[in-house]
């Protein structure tokens, strides 16, 4: 997700949203005003906490003539144009595009605003891409750049919302300096790459969990941004069995795990993330290649890259977990 955030930041920060269209109500969570509140707003920052992204929105531009956002071209739509994208999406979704006209007084315009984006299982942001049948929403910036939200499985969404002060008075997440957070994300914990999240805080929270350490790593109220792949990788580096009780860990082990998690996340970011298929790509359509460097995930039955022992797979809380029985022994300890 950090790779996606960086890509969006490079293309969108500092620009105003000149036009916004959504195709169907599901993508905007049936928001009563749709995407109207964001038209004319300037994107001040692109921020992230865990798997959630949000665009911090600034003041409205001078009044845009009503209907400007839904003006149709006089000529047939050219391939790749917004109108062509709308036609493609409308045909695929069997709905009419919902274009929200910009006005000087959009709904909920008072106070700090944001546009949340959650990619769900298959959502993507694409920059100036070719027409796509799974297009769910489209933002056009004041410089003509088009941000397309594409989602094959339709679990992702965009949602305008208010920004509220963070409980700890620290910046809301990666990519922002403001101590503000979208209201629906108040219960989502910081992720390990967040400068405001320390190893000590991680260790304290982790050692209070009376669950398997693998389950704890996936708990978005403990820390966010760690999925099944990166959890397996971090546990392998730290030498911890995925079934080890989190509450049984020594403080030093919890710190070692935090270091392993941050190492994995930084390596994945440098490699552009993990792309097993075409659903997981950057905003420019390029795939990441961290999957080529995996030490544990997906390697059940193969030799451990550290010791040669055959890697094993078990199921914990409904998720597969791959580990090395030699490098990651299960230690029997009393729970504190």
C-alpha positions as CSV (number, residue, x, y, z in Angstrom):
1,X,0.0,0.0,0.0
2,X,2.9,2.4,0.6
3,X,4.0,1.9,-3.0
4,X,0.5,2.9,-4.1
5,X,0.5,5.9,-1.8
6,X,3.8,7.1,-3.1
7,X,2.6,6.8,-6.7
8,X,-0.6,8.8,-6.0
9,X,1.3,11.4,-4.1
10,X,3.7,12.0,-7.0
11,X,0.8,12.5,-9.4
12,X,-1.9,14.2,-7.3
13,X,-0.5,16.2,-4.4
14,X,-1.0,20.0,-4.9
15,X,-3.7,19.6,-7.7
16,X,-7.4,20.3,-7.5
17,X,-10.1,17.8,-8.3
18,X,-11.9,19.3,-11.4
19,X,-14.3,16.4,-12.0
20,X,-15.4,13.3,-10.1
21,X,-17.6,10.4,-11.4
22,X,-18.7,7.2,-9.7
23,X,-20.3,4.2,-11.4
24,X,-22.9,2.6,-9.1
25,X,-23.6,3.3,-5.4
26,X,-21.5,0.5,-3.9
27,X,-18.1,2.2,-4.6
28,X,-19.1,5.3,-2.6
29,X,-20.9,3.4,0.2
30,X,-24.2,5.0,-0.7
31,X,-22.8,8.4,0.4
32,X,-25.8,10.8,0.2
33,X,-23.9,13.4,-1.8
34,X,-21.7,11.0,-3.7
35,X,-18.4,12.5,-4.6
36,X,-19.8,16.1,-4.9
37,X,-18.1,17.3,-1.7
38,X,-14.6,16.7,-3.1
39,X,-15.0,18.6,-6.4
40,X,-12.9,21.8,-6.5
41,X,-10.9,20.7,-3.5
42,X,-7.1,20.7,-3.6
43,X,-5.3,17.5,-2.6
44,X,-2.9,18.7,0.2
45,X,-1.5,15.2,0.9
46,X,-1.9,11.5,0.2
47,X,-1.7,9.7,3.5
48,X,-1.9,6.1,4.7
49,X,-2.6,4.1,7.8
50,X,-2.4,0.4,7.3
51,X,-4.4,-0.6,4.3
52,X,-6.4,2.7,4.3
53,X,-5.4,5.6,2.1
54,X,-6.8,9.1,2.2
55,X,-6.5,12.3,0.3
56,X,-6.3,15.3,2.6
57,X,-8.4,18.0,0.9
58,X,-7.9,21.7,1.1
59,X,-10.1,24.8,0.3
60,X,-12.4,24.9,-2.7
61,X,-11.4,26.7,-5.8
62,X,-13.4,29.7,-7.0
63,X,-16.9,28.6,-7.9
64,X,-16.9,26.2,-10.8
65,X,-20.0,26.7,-13.0
66,X,-22.7,24.2,-12.1
67,X,-22.8,21.4,-14.6
68,X,-19.1,21.7,-15.5
69,X,-18.3,18.3,-14.0
70,X,-20.8,16.6,-16.3
71,X,-20.4,18.5,-19.6
72,X,-20.4,16.1,-22.5
73,X,-18.0,16.5,-25.5
74,X,-19.6,17.6,-28.8
75,X,-17.7,15.0,-30.7
76,X,-17.7,11.2,-30.2
77,X,-15.6,10.3,-27.2
78,X,-12.0,9.6,-28.0
79,X,-10.4,6.4,-26.7
80,X,-9.0,7.0,-23.3
81,X,-11.1,10.1,-22.7
82,X,-13.2,10.5,-19.5
83,X,-16.4,10.1,-21.6
84,X,-15.0,6.9,-23.2
85,X,-14.1,5.6,-19.7
86,X,-17.6,6.4,-18.5
87,X,-19.2,4.6,-21.5
88,X,-17.0,1.5,-20.8
89,X,-17.7,1.4,-17.1
90,X,-21.5,2.1,-17.5
91,X,-21.8,-0.7,-20.0
92,X,-19.8,-3.1,-17.8
93,X,-21.7,-2.2,-14.6
94,X,-25.1,-1.8,-16.3
95,X,-25.5,1.6,-14.5
96,X,-25.5,5.2,-15.7
97,X,-22.4,7.2,-14.6
98,X,-23.1,9.5,-11.7
99,X,-21.4,12.8,-12.4
100,X,-21.4,15.3,-9.6
101,X,-21.5,18.9,-10.6
102,X,-19.2,21.3,-8.8
103,X,-20.7,24.3,-7.0
104,X,-19.3,26.8,-4.5
105,X,-21.3,25.3,-1.7
106,X,-20.9,21.5,-1.7
107,X,-22.3,19.4,1.1
108,X,-20.3,19.1,4.3
109,X,-17.8,21.7,3.1
110,X,-16.9,23.0,6.6
111,X,-13.9,21.7,8.5
112,X,-11.0,19.5,7.4
113,X,-12.1,17.0,4.8
114,X,-10.7,13.8,3.2
115,X,-11.5,11.2,0.7
116,X,-10.9,7.7,2.0
117,X,-9.8,4.9,-0.3
118,X,-9.8,1.2,0.6
119,X,-8.7,-1.2,-2.2
120,X,-10.5,-4.2,-0.8
121,X,-9.3,-7.4,-2.4
122,X,-8.7,-6.2,-5.9
123,X,-8.9,-2.4,-6.1
124,X,-6.4,-0.4,-8.0
125,X,-5.6,3.2,-8.8
126,X,-4.4,3.7,-12.3
127,X,-3.1,7.0,-13.8
128,X,-4.3,7.9,-17.3
129,X,-4.8,4.2,-18.2
130,X,-6.6,2.7,-21.1
131,X,-10.4,2.2,-20.8
132,X,-11.2,-0.5,-18.3
133,X,-14.4,-2.5,-17.9
134,X,-14.0,-2.7,-14.1
135,X,-13.8,1.1,-13.7
136,X,-15.8,2.1,-10.5
137,X,-14.8,5.8,-10.1
138,X,-12.8,8.5,-11.9
139,X,-11.2,11.7,-10.6
140,X,-9.9,14.3,-13.1
141,X,-7.3,16.8,-11.8
142,X,-6.9,20.4,-12.8
143,X,-3.9,19.5,-15.0
144,X,-5.9,16.9,-16.9
145,X,-4.4,13.9,-15.1
146,X,-7.0,11.1,-14.6
147,X,-7.1,8.9,-11.5
148,X,-9.1,5.8,-12.2
149,X,-10.3,3.5,-9.4
150,X,-10.6,0.0,-10.8
151,X,-12.0,-2.9,-8.8
152,X,-12.9,-6.3,-10.3
153,X,-14.4,-7.8,-7.1
154,X,-16.1,-4.6,-5.9
155,X,-15.0,-4.8,-2.3
156,X,-13.1,-1.5,-2.4
157,X,-14.6,1.9,-2.0
158,X,-14.1,5.7,-1.9
159,X,-15.8,7.7,0.8
160,X,-15.7,11.5,1.5
161,X,-15.5,12.1,5.2
162,X,-14.4,14.5,7.9
163,X,-11.0,14.7,9.5
164,X,-10.8,14.6,13.3
165,X,-7.9,15.2,15.7
166,X,-5.8,12.1,16.5
167,X,-6.0,10.8,20.0
168,X,-2.3,11.1,20.6
169,X,-1.9,14.5,18.9
170,X,0.7,13.0,16.4
171,X,0.4,13.0,12.6
172,X,-2.4,10.7,11.4
173,X,-0.2,8.4,9.3
174,X,2.4,8.1,6.6
175,X,2.5,11.0,4.2
176,X,1.0,13.7,6.4
177,X,2.2,16.1,9.0
178,X,-1.2,17.0,10.3
179,X,-2.5,15.4,13.6
180,X,-5.8,14.5,11.8
181,X,-7.4,11.2,10.9
182,X,-10.5,10.2,8.9
183,X,-13.3,9.5,11.4
184,X,-13.9,5.9,10.2
185,X,-10.3,5.0,10.9
186,X,-10.1,6.0,14.6
187,X,-9.8,2.3,15.7
188,X,-7.1,1.4,13.1
189,X,-3.7,1.2,14.8
190,X,-0.5,2.7,13.4
191,X,1.7,0.6,11.2
192,X,5.4,-0.3,11.8
193,X,6.7,2.2,9.2
194,X,4.9,5.1,10.9
195,X,7.5,7.3,12.6
196,X,5.1,7.8,15.5
197,X,4.9,4.0,16.2
198,X,7.9,2.8,18.3
199,X,9.3,-0.7,19.0
200,X,8.6,-0.2,22.7
201,X,4.9,0.5,22.0
202,X,4.7,-2.5,19.7
203,X,6.3,-4.7,22.3
204,X,3.9,-3.6,25.1
205,X,0.8,-4.1,23.0
206,X,2.0,-7.4,21.6
207,X,2.9,-9.0,25.0
208,X,-0.6,-8.2,26.2
209,X,-2.2,-10.4,23.5
210,X,-3.2,-13.9,24.6
211,X,-3.3,-15.3,21.1
212,X,-0.8,-16.8,18.7
213,X,1.8,-14.3,17.6
214,X,0.7,-14.8,14.0
215,X,-2.9,-13.9,14.9
216,X,-1.7,-10.8,16.9
217,X,0.3,-9.5,13.9
218,X,-2.8,-9.5,11.8
219,X,-4.9,-7.6,14.4
220,X,-5.4,-4.2,12.9
221,X,-6.0,-2.8,16.4
222,X,-2.5,-3.9,17.5
223,X,-0.7,-2.7,14.4
224,X,-1.9,-2.2,10.9
225,X,-0.4,-2.8,7.4
226,X,0.8,-6.4,8.1
227,X,-0.8,-9.0,5.9
228,X,-0.4,-12.7,5.8
229,X,2.6,-12.6,3.5
230,X,4.6,-10.1,5.5
231,X,3.7,-11.8,8.8
232,X,5.1,-15.1,7.7
233,X,8.2,-13.4,6.4
234,X,8.8,-11.4,9.7
235,X,8.3,-14.4,11.9
236,X,10.8,-16.4,9.9
237,X,13.4,-13.7,10.2
238,X,12.7,-13.3,14.0
239,X,12.9,-17.1,14.5
240,X,9.4,-17.3,16.1
241,X,6.9,-20.1,15.6
242,X,3.6,-18.6,14.3
243,X,1.7,-20.5,17.1
244,X,3.9,-19.0,19.9
245,X,1.7,-17.2,22.4
246,X,2.3,-13.5,22.1
247,X,2.0,-13.1,25.8
248,X,4.8,-15.5,26.3
249,X,7.4,-13.5,24.4
250,X,10.3,-11.9,26.1
251,X,10.6,-8.2,25.7
252,X,13.7,-8.7,23.6
253,X,11.9,-11.1,21.3
254,X,9.1,-8.6,20.8
255,X,11.7,-6.0,19.8
256,X,13.4,-8.4,17.5
257,X,10.1,-9.1,15.8
258,X,9.4,-5.4,15.4
259,X,12.8,-5.0,13.7
260,X,12.0,-8.0,11.5
261,X,8.6,-6.5,10.5
262,X,10.1,-3.2,9.6
263,X,12.9,-4.9,7.6
264,X,10.4,-6.9,5.6
265,X,8.2,-3.9,4.9
266,X,11.1,-1.8,3.8
267,X,12.4,-4.5,1.5
268,X,9.0,-5.0,0.0
269,X,8.6,-1.3,-0.5
270,X,12.0,-1.1,-2.3
271,X,10.9,-4.0,-4.5
272,X,7.6,-2.3,-5.3
273,X,5.5,-4.6,-3.2
274,X,4.3,-8.2,-3.9
275,X,2.4,-8.9,-7.2
276,X,1.2,-12.4,-7.7
277,X,-1.2,-11.5,-10.5
278,X,-2.5,-8.5,-12.5
279,X,-4.7,-7.4,-9.6
280,X,-1.8,-6.1,-7.6
281,X,0.0,-3.4,-9.5
282,X,1.3,0.2,-9.1
283,X,-0.6,3.3,-10.3
284,X,1.5,3.1,-13.5
285,X,0.4,-0.5,-14.1
286,X,3.8,-2.0,-13.2
287,X,4.1,-5.0,-11.0
288,X,6.2,-5.3,-7.8
289,X,8.7,-8.1,-7.5
290,X,9.1,-8.8,-3.8
291,X,7.5,-12.3,-4.4
292,X,10.8,-13.3,-5.9
293,X,12.5,-12.7,-2.5
294,X,10.1,-14.5,-0.2
295,X,11.7,-16.6,2.5
296,X,8.6,-18.3,4.0
297,X,5.3,-17.5,2.4
298,X,4.3,-19.9,-0.3
299,X,7.3,-22.2,0.3
300,X,5.7,-25.1,2.2
301,X,7.5,-28.3,1.2
302,X,10.6,-26.5,0.0
303,X,13.9,-26.3,1.9
304,X,14.4,-23.5,4.3
305,X,16.8,-20.9,2.8
306,X,18.6,-20.7,6.2
307,X,19.1,-24.3,7.2
308,X,17.7,-26.6,4.5
309,X,14.9,-28.1,6.7
310,X,11.6,-28.7,4.8
311,X,9.2,-25.8,5.4
312,X,5.8,-26.7,6.9
313,X,2.4,-25.1,6.6
314,X,-0.3,-24.9,9.3
315,X,-3.6,-23.0,9.6
316,X,-4.0,-20.4,12.4
317,X,-7.2,-18.5,12.7
318,X,-8.2,-19.5,9.2
319,X,-5.0,-18.3,7.6
320,X,-2.2,-20.5,6.3
321,X,1.2,-20.0,8.0
322,X,4.5,-21.3,6.5
323,X,7.5,-21.8,8.8
324,X,10.7,-23.7,9.4
325,X,10.4,-26.1,12.3
326,X,14.1,-25.9,13.0
327,X,14.6,-22.1,12.8
328,X,11.2,-21.3,14.4
329,X,10.7,-23.9,17.2
330,X,7.6,-23.7,19.4
331,X,8.8,-22.9,22.9
332,X,6.6,-24.0,25.8
333,X,6.4,-21.2,28.3
334,X,4.1,-20.1,31.0
335,X,1.9,-17.1,30.2
336,X,2.8,-14.1,32.3
